[in-house]
Amino acid sequence: MASPHRRDFALIVIGSGISGLFVALEARHLGPVLVLTKGSIDDCNTRWAQGGIAAAVGPLDSPGQHLADTISAGAGLVNEHAARVLCYEAPARIHDLVTYGVAFDSLDGEVALGREAAHSRSRVLHAGGDRTGAEIETALSAAAMDPSITILDYTLATRLVVTNGRVTGVEAVALESGATETYEAPTVVLATGGAGQLYSHTTNPDVATGDGIALAFDAGAEIADIEFYQFHPTALRVPGVPTFLISEAVRGEGATLRNARGEAFMARYHPLGDLAPRDIVARAIVAEMRPAEAESVALDCTGLKSVDLAARFPAIFAYCSSAGIDMRTDPIPVSPAAHYLMGGVRTDIHGRTTLPGLYACGEVACTGVHGANRLASNSLMETVVFGKRVVEHIESGERGSAAARPDATPATGPAGAAPTHHELQRVMWDGAGIERNAEGMERALATIASWPAPDAAPTRPAFERRQMTVMASLMLRAAMARTESRGAHYRSDYPATDDAHWKKQQVFVRAE
């Protein structure tokens, strides 16, 4: 492909997951679109999303009930206005995905709907069984092979260009040649996904290093809810086998968590049992593993005689089989792993950040719809609902930005960067994992402060370590400040929820 002219684009999208590709497809009528992605076009969290995408499309469901469940799961911090947008616009976005070629699974001529934790109705659509993310990514990637969309893969965005207080472009490095280029456009959209690589146990792929959040923070955008990281309770835990997500939909079909004594334990922790909110299930598993000094608990699918597990969960079934586990007859060893960041670059309901010219959508953004604990399968829907709104707002010709928060806390990025990826993951798993306390977080912050200045070379590993170090510092500071437990943020030294002082969002902005 010929090298794109630096000034020819109507907008630049950073990231090639469902957020980035959906925005590019929806915006292509506005003019040429440039998509930058540091890996291949399909290196993203979207591809690994198994459970599905939530929308109130069933005859016994409603957007109002979806909204109620979203608010309930969010532990008091959900932005109700943003959540209303998500839930009421979700059915129309399903139609959009079908138009782009996504074939959702059906049963007897009707769309098949699964149920996941904290949902009061079956409202989770899936495609290819447990390959929902891959099916959506494949369909959007095919649609994006359009002459109006230029995709530069293996191109690392290293800086947002800010001119007179407005984002006007992106500085990027072509990883294969090492050449640096600046691409200009009146609008830049961040769609870079999450930051699971901060942790040693994660369901996220290698690209999930928090780049977009750190880029936005460095440029002066506000960051919110960064202390809330969701740990998925059930990731495959087999020595020598890479971590692999075991979808919540497996429990939705009736699978049971059992401890080392073979006891089904979740009923002791929550009335919803195995389908309790994810934060509760994750902490319950940790509590059950601790006295047994176990590395995992068992997810028991052996009683699901009415479910064809190989057909319903083809990817999970195949992966377990490759690890020597037949989920029809063998319990699956699982333990929690870092999965989803509720916080990110603070946006309004149009995807605008606090920096003019900069939008964000998907996991990189913080719309407020997830509060302190994401409702299962709302994440894929968030990408398309707010991706659509980003494009609609750009098309409207309105300018401006999200209103800045007067209570935003000024923060500085760390002077150094992690010497190795493994060292950063160890620090974060120990200091800001499923259970946190002041002593562990202070130790983690002291370790980060001792790290040397980062390598100036624009290599991908060096850049990612720098971005993850910024993320780690912000997350630890936010978690230290929040002296309570709420949703995915659990402090053993402050185990109670403190609505009087902490029923509010924390917002950070780079100190001038």
Rosetta blueprint (number, residue, H / E / L):
1 M L
2 A L
3 S L
4 P L
5 H L
6 R L
7 R L
8 D L
9 F L
10 A L
11 L E
12 I E
13 V E
14 I E
15 G L
16 S L
17 G L
18 I H
19 S H
20 G H
21 L H
22 F H
23 V H
24 A H
25 L H
26 E H
27 A H
28 R H
29 H H
30 L H
31 G L
32 P L
33 V E
34 L E
35 V E
36 L E
37 T L
38 K L
39 G L
40 S L
41 I L
42 D L
43 D L
44 C L
45 N L
46 T H
47 R H
48 W H
49 A L
50 Q L
51 G L
52 G L
53 I E
54 A E
55 A L
56 A L
57 V L
58 G L
59 P L
60 L L
61 D L
62 S L
63 P H
64 G H
65 Q H
66 H H
67 L H
68 A H
69 D H
70 T H
71 I H
72 S H
73 A H
74 G L
75 A L
76 G L
77 L L
78 V L
79 N L
80 E H
81 H H
82 A H
83 A H
84 R H
85 V H
86 L H
87 C H
88 Y H
89 E H
90 A H
91 P H
92 A H
93 R H
94 I H
95 H H
96 D H
97 L H
98 V H
99 T H
100 Y L
101 G L
102 V L
103 A L
104 F L
105 D L
106 S E
107 L E
108 D L
109 G L
110 E E
111 V E
112 A L
113 L E
114 G E
115 R L
116 E L
117 A L
118 A L
119 H L
120 S L
121 R L
122 S L
123 R L
124 V E
125 L E
126 H L
127 A L
128 G L
129 G L
130 D L
131 R L
132 T H
133 G H
134 A H
135 E H
136 I H
137 E H
138 T H
139 A H
140 L H
141 S H
142 A H
143 A H
144 A L
145 M L
146 D L
147 P L
148 S L
149 I E
150 T E
151 I E
152 L E
153 D L
154 Y L
155 T E
156 L E
157 A E
158 T E
159 R E
160 L E
161 V E
162 V E
163 T E
164 N L
165 G L
166 R E
167 V E
168 T E
169 G E
170 V E
171 E E
172 A E
173 V E
174 A E
175 L L
176 E L
177 S L
178 G L
179 A L
180 T E
181 E E
182 T E
183 Y E
184 E E
185 A L
186 P L
187 T L
188 V E
189 V E
190 L E
191 A L
192 T L
193 G L
194 G L
195 A L
196 G H
197 Q H
198 L H
199 Y L
200 S L
201 H L
202 T E
203 T L
204 N L
205 P L
206 D L
207 V L
208 A L
209 T L
210 G L
211 D H
212 G H
213 I H
214 A H
215 L H
216 A H
217 F H
218 D H
219 A H
220 G L
221 A L
222 E L
223 I E
224 A E
225 D L
226 I L
227 E L
228 F L
229 Y E
230 Q E
231 F E
232 H E
233 P E
234 T E
235 A E
236 L E
237 R L
238 V L
239 P L
240 G L
241 V L
242 P L
243 T L
244 F E
245 L E
246 I L
247 S L
248 E H
249 A H
250 V H
251 R H
252 G H
253 E L
254 G L
255 A L
256 T E
257 L E
258 R E
259 N L
260 A L
261 R L
262 G L
263 E L
264 A E
265 F L
266 M H
267 A H
268 R H
269 Y L
270 H L
271 P L
272 L L
273 G H
274 D H
275 L H
276 A L
277 P L
278 R H
279 D H
280 I H
281 V H
282 A H
283 R H
284 A H
285 I H
286 V H
287 A H
288 E H
289 M H
290 R H
291 P H
292 A H
293 E L
294 A L
295 E L
296 S L
297 V E
298 A E
299 L E
300 D E
301 C L
302 T L
303 G L
304 L L
305 K L
306 S L
307 V L
308 D L
309 L H
310 A H
311 A H
312 R H
313 F L
314 P H
315 A H
316 I H
317 F H
318 A H
319 Y H
320 C H
321 S H
322 S H
323 A L
324 G L
325 I L
326 D L
327 M L
328 R L
329 T L
330 D L
331 P L
332 I E
333 P E
334 V E
335 S E
336 P E
337 A E
338 A E
339 H E
340 Y E
341 L E
342 M L
343 G L
344 G E
345 V E
346 R E
347 T L
348 D L
349 I L
350 H L
351 G L
352 R E
353 T L
354 T L
355 L L
356 P L
357 G L
358 L E
359 Y E
360 A E
361 C L
362 G L
363 E L
364 V L
365 A E
366 C E
367 T L
368 G L
369 V L
370 H L
371 G L
372 A L
373 N L
374 R L
375 L L
376 A L
377 S L
378 N H
379 S H
380 L H
381 M H
382 E H
383 T H
384 V H
385 V H
386 F H
387 G H
388 K H
389 R H
390 V H
391 V H
392 E H
393 H H
394 I H
395 E H
396 S H
397 G L
398 E L
399 R L
400 G L
401 S L
402 A L
403 A L
404 A L
405 R L
406 P L
407 D L
408 A L
409 T E
410 P E
411 A E
412 T L
413 G L
414 P L
415 A L
416 G L
417 A L
418 A L
419 P L
420 T L
421 H H
422 H H
423 E H
424 L H
425 Q H
426 R H
427 V H
428 M H
429 W H
430 D H
431 G H
432 A L
433 G L
434 I L
435 E L
436 R E
437 N L
438 A H
439 E H
440 G H
441 M H
442 E H
443 R H
444 A H
445 L H
446 A H
447 T H
448 I H
449 A H
450 S L
451 W L
452 P L
453 A L
454 P L
455 D L
456 A L
457 A L
458 P L
459 T L
460 R H
461 P H
462 A H
463 F H
464 E H
465 R H
466 R H
467 Q H
468 M H
469 T H
470 V H
471 M H
472 A H
473 S H
474 L H
475 M H
476 L H
477 R H
478 A H
479 A H
480 M H
481 A H
482 R L
483 T L
484 E L
485 S L
486 R E
487 G L
488 A L
489 H E
490 Y L
491 R E
492 S L
493 D L
494 Y E
495 P L
496 A L
497 T L
498 D L
499 D H
500 A H
501 H H
502 W H
503 K L
504 K L
505 Q L
506 Q L
507 V E
508 F E
509 V E
510 R E
511 A L
512 E L
